[in-house]
Amino acid sequence: MDVRELVGQARQGRPRAVARLISLVENAVENAETAANGGQSGASAGGDTTVSRALREAMAELATGGARPHPARVIGLTGSPGVGKSTSTGMLIRAFRRRGSTVGVLAVDPSSPFTGGALLGDRVRMQDHATDPGVFIRSMSSRGHLGGLAWATPQALRVLEAAGCDVILVETVGVGQAEVEIAHLADTTVVILAPGMGDGVQAAKAGILEVADVLVVNKADRDGVQTTVRELRTMTALVEAPWRPPIVTTVASKGEGVDDLLAALDKHQAYLEESGEARRRRLARARDEIEAIALAQLRSRFAVLHGDRLDVLAERLLAAETDPYAAADDLIAALR
């Protein structure tokens, strides 16, 4: 099947074509990153391979369809390991399907730093939706990428949107306080916490909580939920912004609190559209995507062109014959 036919079938919502197109994206991006980091790949000095040419053709075909009148809602779910992200994702799938929305899910799992493999287990908790033709679930390995997402996630979002998904849920890996890349990708970022995961000092730390558009305290049937909610209210009271993140309590395993969560998500979506923030975020997302691709291509060209020059410059630096800025200028000049 050629790329044009593959994209055409994906636009019709055929699951196999969507899956193959996302696989094409993942493999091409991995090759590009391998080349950019100086690893073995088929990249030429132009950073082009057979796979990347196919990816370019696929992205061009996806772009020629024109902008949708109503872009897919991209909702990111993030939080520390064990707070119930996958269960919460499954709960939201059911809720949006009851509304008649088609749902795409990208569940990112961490990859091993030793073998590169990953246990793509997030979708195990979503098996209730595996036979629903209105739901497409794809597990993705982070493949060593930091930030809670995979390198290929932005392009995979484009594939799911072209396939007609009304709502796309992006579940990150279990993240810490600094892994907040989802905030640059999603229209609405949901940060999920659970009682007993930390004290007030942890809640006040900069990082993951600062990116929240909606705060969810899951496992609310456990002891300590009111303490967690109180600490979060204290923190959000300090927010000086047009939007103050609401706090919702849920028991995702039982479906409790889903109506409150949907109401909070809808309220934030209305705020985004009315304030113009939705367009600003989507524009920033497009800029980030273009910049990331451009930098990856530059790194790929850099890895091919500099050859032994870097080792020579390092020796000169150690011998006090140059300074690091002059050495960097020398390398950049090689790209010209």
C-alpha positions as CSV (number, residue, x, y, z in Angstrom):
1,M,0.0,0.0,0.0
2,D,1.4,3.4,-1.0
3,V,1.4,6.3,1.4
4,R,-1.4,8.2,-0.4
5,E,-3.7,5.2,-0.2
6,L,-2.7,4.6,3.5
7,V,-3.6,8.2,4.3
8,G,-6.9,7.9,2.4
9,Q,-7.9,4.9,4.4
10,A,-6.8,6.5,7.7
11,R,-9.1,9.5,6.8
12,Q,-11.9,7.0,6.5
13,G,-11.2,5.9,10.1
14,R,-9.9,2.4,9.3
15,P,-8.0,1.2,12.4
16,R,-5.4,-0.8,10.5
17,A,-4.5,2.1,8.3
18,V,-4.3,4.5,11.3
19,A,-2.1,2.0,13.2
20,R,0.3,1.6,10.2
21,L,0.5,5.3,9.7
22,I,1.4,5.9,13.4
23,S,4.0,3.1,13.1
24,L,5.5,4.9,10.1
25,V,5.7,8.1,12.2
26,E,7.3,6.3,15.1
27,N,9.9,4.5,13.0
28,A,10.8,7.6,10.9
29,V,11.2,9.8,14.0
30,E,13.3,7.2,15.8
31,N,15.6,7.0,12.8
32,A,15.9,10.8,12.6
33,E,16.7,11.0,16.3
34,T,19.3,8.2,16.1
35,A,21.0,10.1,13.3
36,A,20.8,13.4,15.2
37,N,22.5,11.8,18.2
38,G,25.3,10.5,16.1
39,G,24.1,6.8,16.0
40,Q,24.0,4.4,13.1
41,S,21.3,5.1,10.6
42,G,20.7,5.5,6.9
43,A,20.6,9.2,7.1
44,S,22.5,11.1,4.5
45,A,24.0,14.6,4.9
46,G,20.5,16.0,4.2
47,G,19.0,13.9,7.0
48,D,16.8,12.0,4.5
49,T,16.1,8.3,4.3
50,T,13.5,6.1,2.6
51,V,11.4,6.1,5.7
52,S,11.7,9.8,6.2
53,R,10.7,10.4,2.6
54,A,7.6,8.3,3.3
55,L,6.9,10.3,6.4
56,R,7.2,13.6,4.5
57,E,4.8,12.3,1.9
58,A,2.3,11.2,4.6
59,M,2.5,14.5,6.5
60,A,2.0,16.4,3.2
61,E,-1.1,14.2,2.4
62,L,-2.5,14.8,5.8
63,A,-2.0,18.6,5.5
64,T,-3.7,18.9,2.2
65,G,-7.0,17.9,3.6
66,G,-7.4,21.4,5.1
67,A,-8.1,22.5,8.6
68,R,-11.1,20.8,10.3
69,P,-14.0,23.2,11.2
70,H,-13.8,22.0,14.7
71,P,-10.3,20.7,15.6
72,A,-10.0,17.7,17.9
73,R,-9.9,18.5,21.6
74,V,-6.6,17.3,22.9
75,I,-6.7,16.5,26.7
76,G,-3.5,15.5,28.5
77,L,-3.5,13.4,31.6
78,T,-0.4,13.4,33.7
79,G,0.7,12.7,37.3
80,S,2.9,10.6,39.4
81,P,3.0,6.8,39.0
82,G,0.1,5.0,40.8
83,V,-2.4,7.9,40.9
84,G,-4.7,6.2,38.4
85,K,-4.0,7.8,35.1
86,S,-5.0,4.8,32.9
87,T,-8.1,4.2,35.0
88,S,-9.1,7.8,34.7
89,T,-8.5,7.7,30.9
90,G,-10.8,4.7,30.7
91,M,-13.4,6.6,32.7
92,L,-13.2,9.6,30.3
93,I,-13.4,7.3,27.2
94,R,-16.8,6.0,28.5
95,A,-18.0,9.5,29.3
96,F,-17.2,10.9,25.9
97,R,-18.5,7.9,24.1
98,R,-21.8,8.4,25.8
99,R,-21.9,11.8,24.3
100,G,-21.4,10.3,20.9
101,S,-17.8,11.6,20.4
102,T,-15.1,9.5,18.7
103,V,-12.1,9.1,20.9
104,G,-8.4,8.6,20.2
105,V,-6.0,7.6,22.9
106,L,-2.2,7.9,23.0
107,A,-0.8,6.1,26.1
108,V,2.9,6.7,26.5
109,D,4.9,4.2,28.5
110,P,8.5,4.5,29.7
111,S,11.2,2.5,27.8
112,S,14.0,0.7,29.5
113,P,17.3,2.6,29.6
114,F,19.1,-0.7,29.3
115,T,17.3,-2.7,26.6
116,G,15.1,0.0,25.0
117,G,12.1,-2.2,25.4
118,A,8.8,-1.2,27.1
119,L,5.9,-2.9,28.7
120,L,3.0,-1.2,27.0
121,G,0.6,-1.9,29.8
122,D,-1.5,1.2,30.0
123,R,-4.0,-0.1,27.5
124,V,-4.5,-3.3,29.6
125,R,-6.7,-1.1,31.8
126,M,-8.7,0.0,28.8
127,Q,-9.7,-3.4,27.4
128,D,-13.4,-2.6,27.8
129,H,-13.1,-0.3,24.8
130,A,-11.0,-2.5,22.6
131,T,-13.9,-3.6,20.4
132,D,-15.6,-0.2,20.2
133,P,-15.2,1.1,16.6
134,G,-15.5,4.7,17.9
135,V,-12.3,4.3,20.0
136,F,-8.7,4.0,18.8
137,I,-6.1,3.2,21.5
138,R,-2.4,3.3,20.7
139,S,0.4,2.6,23.2
140,M,3.7,4.3,22.5
141,S,7.1,3.8,24.0
142,S,8.9,7.0,25.2
143,R,12.1,5.5,23.5
144,G,14.3,7.4,25.9
145,H,12.6,10.8,25.4
146,L,12.3,12.8,28.5
147,G,9.3,15.0,29.4
148,G,6.7,12.3,29.8
149,L,5.9,11.9,26.1
150,A,7.4,10.2,23.0
151,W,9.2,12.0,20.2
152,A,6.5,10.9,17.7
153,T,3.5,12.1,19.8
154,P,2.9,15.4,17.9
155,Q,2.8,13.7,14.5
156,A,0.6,10.8,15.9
157,L,-1.8,13.5,17.1
158,R,-2.1,14.7,13.5
159,V,-2.9,11.2,12.3
160,L,-5.6,10.7,14.9
161,E,-7.2,14.1,14.1
162,A,-7.2,13.3,10.4
163,A,-8.8,10.0,11.2
164,G,-11.8,11.9,12.6
165,C,-11.3,11.7,16.3
166,D,-13.3,14.3,18.1
167,V,-11.4,14.0,21.4
168,I,-7.8,12.8,21.8
169,L,-6.6,11.8,25.2
170,V,-2.9,11.7,25.8
171,E,-1.7,9.8,28.8
172,T,1.9,10.5,29.8
173,V,4.3,8.2,31.6
174,G,4.5,8.5,35.4
175,V,6.1,11.8,35.7
176,G,7.9,13.9,38.3
177,Q,7.9,17.7,39.0
178,A,9.9,18.7,35.9
179,E,8.4,16.5,33.2
180,V,5.7,18.8,31.9
181,E,6.0,18.6,28.2
182,I,2.3,17.7,27.9
183,A,1.4,21.3,28.7
184,H,2.8,22.4,25.4
185,L,0.9,19.7,23.5
186,A,-2.6,19.6,25.0
187,D,-5.4,22.1,24.9
188,T,-6.3,21.1,28.5
189,T,-3.9,19.5,30.9
190,V,-5.3,17.4,33.7
191,V,-3.0,16.7,36.6
192,I,-4.0,13.7,38.7
193,L,-3.0,13.2,42.3
194,A,-4.0,10.8,45.0
195,P,-4.2,11.1,48.8
196,G,-1.1,10.2,50.7
197,M,1.3,11.0,47.8
198,G,3.0,13.9,49.6
199,D,2.7,16.7,52.1
200,G,1.9,20.4,51.6
201,V,5.5,21.2,50.7
202,Q,5.3,18.7,47.8
203,A,2.1,20.3,46.5
204,A,3.6,23.7,46.5
205,K,6.7,22.8,44.6
206,A,7.1,24.3,41.1
207,G,6.7,22.0,38.2
208,I,4.0,19.6,37.4
209,L,1.2,21.4,39.4
210,E,1.9,24.7,37.7
211,V,0.8,23.3,34.3
212,A,-2.6,22.1,35.5
213,D,-5.7,23.4,33.9
214,V,-7.8,20.9,36.0
215,L,-6.7,19.2,39.2
216,V,-8.1,15.8,40.0
217,V,-7.7,14.0,43.3
218,N,-8.4,10.4,42.4
219,K,-8.9,7.5,44.8
220,A,-11.1,9.8,46.9
221,D,-12.4,6.9,48.9
222,R,-9.1,6.7,50.7
223,D,-8.2,8.4,53.9
224,G,-6.6,11.9,53.6
225,V,-8.6,13.1,50.6
226,Q,-9.8,16.3,52.4
227,T,-6.3,17.1,53.5
228,T,-5.1,16.8,49.9
229,V,-7.9,19.0,48.6
230,R,-7.3,21.6,51.3
231,E,-3.6,21.8,50.4
232,L,-4.4,22.1,46.7
233,R,-6.9,24.9,47.4
234,T,-4.3,26.7,49.4
235,M,-1.9,26.5,46.5
236,T,-4.4,27.5,43.8
237,A,-5.5,30.5,45.8
238,L,-2.1,32.0,45.1
239,V,-2.6,31.7,41.3
240,E,-2.9,35.1,39.6
241,A,-4.2,34.2,36.2
242,P,-7.5,34.5,34.3
243,W,-8.0,30.8,34.8
244,R,-7.8,29.2,38.2
245,P,-7.7,25.3,38.0
246,P,-10.7,23.7,39.6
247,I,-10.2,20.8,41.9
248,V,-12.3,17.6,41.2
249,T,-12.4,14.5,43.4
250,T,-13.0,11.1,41.6
251,V,-12.9,7.4,42.2
252,A,-12.1,6.4,38.7
253,S,-12.3,2.6,39.3
254,K,-16.0,3.1,40.1
255,G,-16.7,5.9,37.7
256,E,-17.5,8.3,40.5
257,G,-16.9,12.0,39.9
258,V,-16.9,11.7,36.1
259,D,-19.7,14.2,35.7
260,D,-17.8,16.8,37.7
261,L,-14.7,16.2,35.7
262,L,-16.5,16.6,32.4
263,A,-18.1,19.8,33.6
264,A,-14.6,21.1,34.5
265,L,-13.2,20.1,31.2
266,D,-16.1,21.7,29.3
267,K,-15.7,24.9,31.3
268,H,-12.0,25.1,30.5
269,Q,-12.7,24.5,26.8
270,A,-15.3,27.3,26.8
271,Y,-12.7,29.6,28.4
272,L,-10.1,28.7,25.8
273,E,-12.5,29.5,22.9
274,E,-13.9,32.7,24.4
275,S,-10.5,34.2,25.5
276,G,-8.7,33.2,22.3
277,E,-6.3,31.1,24.4
278,A,-7.2,28.0,22.3
279,R,-5.8,29.6,19.1
280,R,-2.7,30.8,21.0
281,R,-2.0,27.3,22.4
282,R,-2.5,25.6,19.0
283,L,-0.3,28.2,17.3
284,A,2.4,27.6,20.0
285,R,2.0,23.9,19.5
286,A,2.6,24.2,15.7
287,R,5.6,26.4,16.3
288,D,7.1,23.9,18.7
289,E,6.5,21.1,16.3
290,I,8.2,22.9,13.4
291,E,11.1,23.9,15.6
292,A,11.6,20.4,16.9
293,I,11.7,19.0,13.4
294,A,14.1,21.7,12.2
295,L,16.5,21.1,15.1
296,A,16.4,17.4,14.6
297,Q,17.4,17.9,11.0
298,L,20.2,20.3,11.9
299,R,21.5,17.8,14.6
300,S,21.4,15.1,11.9
301,R,23.4,17.2,9.5
302,F,25.8,18.2,12.3
303,A,26.4,14.6,13.3
304,V,27.3,13.7,9.7
305,L,29.4,16.8,8.8
306,H,31.6,17.4,11.8
307,G,33.6,14.1,11.5
308,D,36.8,14.2,13.5
309,R,36.7,18.0,13.8
310,L,35.1,17.9,17.3
311,D,37.9,15.7,18.6
312,V,40.5,18.0,17.2
313,L,38.8,21.1,18.8
314,A,38.5,19.3,22.1
315,E,42.3,18.6,22.0
316,R,42.9,22.3,21.2
317,L,40.7,23.3,24.1
318,L,42.6,21.1,26.6
319,A,45.8,22.5,25.3
320,A,44.6,26.1,25.9
321,E,44.8,26.9,22.2
322,T,41.2,28.0,21.9
323,D,38.1,28.7,23.9
324,P,34.8,26.8,23.9
325,Y,32.9,29.6,22.1
326,A,35.5,29.9,19.3
327,A,35.5,26.1,19.0
328,A,31.7,26.1,18.7
329,D,31.9,28.8,16.0
330,D,34.3,26.6,14.1
331,L,31.8,23.7,14.1
332,I,28.9,25.9,13.1
333,A,31.0,27.3,10.2
334,A,31.2,23.7,8.9
335,L,27.4,23.6,8.5
336,R,27.6,26.5,6.1
